[in-house]
Amino acid sequence: MTGICRPRRAVVLGLAAAGLSACGRNYAALPPADHVMLLKAERRLLLFQQQKPVREFRVGLGFAPQGQKQQEGDGRTPEGRYFVDRKNPKSSYHLSVGINYPTPEQLARAQAMGVEPGGDIFFHGQPNNGYRPEKQDWTAGCIAVANAEIEEIYSRVPLGTPVTILA
């Protein structure tokens, strides 16, 4: 009887492992997004293909989300047109996708005001240090999503993808 149970157990464990791996999504097999749009007031991030939304995510923003980012430390998420200029698989957060903030115009405006514009604006997952934010808007200006969601965004949004951030 013991000899019969062991192979059965191995088959059951093998099927369970195969089932678990099937739960993971192969995002690389999905078509890449050709535009990303963030609607700040609605806390929605949309991925587009050929001018049609194909995926939507709920997001958290900077801790003071209303209005245009003016300077480093203001807690605002910038508004405007950008593009994806970098990806960081070893981020302090579960993956990150960076945009080219500040633009030359935003840099000039900050310099005219005598302030630093800030930078390092990313779409990212949750912190790797175990901290779990209690509020929806908790970043210093970045766009936060769940870890599984940033995995999809990271896979589907190539460098150079246009990003529009609206109030």
C-alpha positions as CSV (number, residue, x, y, z in Angstrom):
1,M,0.0,0.0,0.0
2,T,2.8,2.4,0.8
3,G,4.3,1.9,-2.7
4,I,1.0,2.8,-4.3
5,C,0.5,6.0,-2.2
6,R,3.9,7.4,-3.0
7,P,3.5,7.5,-6.7
8,R,0.0,9.0,-6.3
9,R,1.3,11.6,-4.0
10,A,4.1,12.5,-6.5
11,V,1.5,12.8,-9.2
12,V,-0.8,15.0,-7.1
13,L,2.2,17.2,-6.0
14,G,3.3,17.4,-9.7
15,L,-0.1,18.4,-10.9
16,A,-0.4,21.0,-8.1
17,A,2.9,22.5,-9.0
18,A,1.9,22.6,-12.7
19,G,-1.4,24.3,-11.7
20,L,0.4,26.9,-9.6
21,S,2.8,27.8,-12.4
22,A,-0.2,28.1,-14.8
23,C,-1.6,30.8,-12.4
24,G,1.3,33.0,-13.3
25,R,0.7,35.2,-16.3
26,N,3.1,35.3,-19.2
27,Y,2.9,39.0,-19.8
28,A,5.7,38.9,-22.4
29,A,3.3,37.0,-24.6
30,L,0.8,39.9,-24.6
31,P,1.1,42.7,-27.2
32,P,3.1,45.7,-25.9
33,A,1.3,48.9,-25.1
34,D,1.9,51.8,-27.4
35,H,0.7,54.5,-25.0
36,V,0.2,54.9,-21.3
37,M,-2.4,57.4,-19.8
38,L,-2.8,58.3,-16.2
39,L,-6.0,60.0,-15.1
40,K,-4.9,61.4,-11.7
41,A,-8.3,62.5,-10.4
42,E,-9.8,59.1,-11.1
43,R,-6.7,57.2,-9.9
44,R,-6.7,55.2,-13.1
45,L,-3.8,54.0,-15.3
46,L,-4.6,52.9,-18.8
47,L,-2.5,50.9,-21.3
48,F,-3.4,51.5,-24.9
49,Q,-2.9,49.7,-28.2
50,Q,-3.7,51.4,-31.4
51,Q,-5.6,54.1,-29.6
52,K,-7.8,51.7,-27.7
53,P,-7.6,51.0,-23.9
54,V,-6.6,47.4,-23.4
55,R,-5.9,47.4,-19.6
56,E,-6.8,49.5,-16.6
57,F,-5.2,49.7,-13.1
58,R,-6.1,51.5,-9.9
59,V,-3.2,53.6,-8.7
60,G,-1.8,55.4,-5.7
61,L,-0.2,58.8,-6.3
62,G,2.0,61.3,-4.5
63,F,0.9,62.2,-0.9
64,A,-0.4,65.6,-2.2
65,P,-1.7,64.6,-5.6
66,Q,-3.7,67.7,-6.7
67,G,-2.0,70.1,-9.1
68,Q,1.2,70.0,-11.1
69,K,4.5,69.0,-9.5
70,Q,6.4,72.3,-8.9
71,Q,9.4,71.2,-6.9
72,E,11.2,68.4,-5.2
73,G,9.4,67.2,-2.0
74,D,6.0,68.7,-2.8
75,G,4.4,65.2,-2.9
76,R,2.7,65.9,-6.3
77,T,2.6,63.6,-9.3
78,P,3.6,65.5,-12.4
79,E,1.2,66.2,-15.3
80,G,2.1,66.4,-18.9
81,R,3.5,64.4,-21.8
82,Y,6.5,62.1,-21.2
83,F,8.0,58.9,-22.3
84,V,9.3,55.8,-20.7
85,D,13.1,56.3,-20.4
86,R,14.3,53.6,-18.1
87,K,13.4,50.4,-16.2
88,N,14.8,49.1,-13.0
89,P,14.5,45.5,-12.1
90,K,16.5,46.0,-8.9
91,S,14.3,48.9,-7.6
92,S,13.6,49.5,-3.9
93,Y,10.0,48.8,-5.0
94,H,8.8,45.7,-6.8
95,L,10.0,46.7,-10.2
96,S,9.9,50.3,-11.6
97,V,9.4,52.0,-14.9
98,G,10.7,55.6,-15.1
99,I,9.5,58.5,-17.1
100,N,11.6,61.5,-18.4
101,Y,10.4,64.0,-15.7
102,P,11.4,66.8,-15.6
103,T,11.1,67.9,-19.2
104,P,13.3,70.8,-20.3
105,E,10.4,73.2,-19.8
106,Q,9.7,72.0,-16.3
107,L,13.3,72.2,-15.4
108,A,13.4,75.9,-16.7
109,R,10.3,76.7,-14.7
110,A,11.8,75.3,-11.5
111,Q,15.1,77.1,-12.1
112,A,13.2,80.4,-12.7
113,M,11.4,79.8,-9.3
114,G,14.8,79.0,-7.7
115,V,13.8,75.5,-6.7
116,E,14.8,72.0,-7.6
117,P,12.2,70.3,-9.8
118,G,12.6,66.8,-8.3
119,G,12.9,63.7,-10.5
120,D,12.9,60.0,-10.4
121,I,9.2,59.6,-11.2
122,F,8.4,56.0,-11.7
123,F,5.5,53.6,-12.0
124,H,6.3,51.0,-9.3
125,G,5.0,48.2,-7.1
126,Q,5.0,48.0,-3.4
127,P,8.1,48.7,-1.2
128,N,10.6,45.7,-0.9
129,N,11.3,46.6,2.7
130,G,7.9,45.2,3.9
131,Y,6.3,48.6,4.5
132,R,2.6,48.5,3.5
133,P,1.1,51.9,3.0
134,E,-2.1,52.7,4.9
135,K,-3.3,55.4,2.5
136,Q,-4.0,55.3,-1.2
137,D,-1.7,58.2,-2.0
138,W,1.6,57.6,-0.2
139,T,4.4,58.1,-2.7
140,A,6.6,61.2,-3.1
141,G,5.2,61.7,-6.6
142,C,5.4,58.3,-8.2
143,I,2.5,56.1,-9.4
144,A,2.1,53.0,-7.3
145,V,0.3,49.8,-8.2
146,A,0.1,46.2,-6.8
147,N,3.1,44.0,-7.4
148,A,1.4,41.7,-9.9
149,E,0.3,44.8,-11.8
150,I,3.7,46.3,-12.1
151,E,4.9,43.0,-13.4
152,E,2.5,43.3,-16.3
153,I,3.3,47.0,-16.9
154,Y,7.0,46.3,-16.8
155,S,6.6,43.6,-19.4
156,R,4.2,45.4,-21.7
157,V,5.5,48.9,-21.7
158,P,8.7,49.2,-23.7
159,L,11.3,52.0,-23.5
160,G,10.2,55.0,-25.5
161,T,6.4,54.5,-24.9
162,P,4.6,57.8,-24.7
163,V,3.0,58.6,-21.3
164,T,0.3,61.2,-20.8
165,I,-0.5,62.3,-17.2
166,L,-3.8,64.3,-16.9
167,A,-5.1,66.1,-13.8
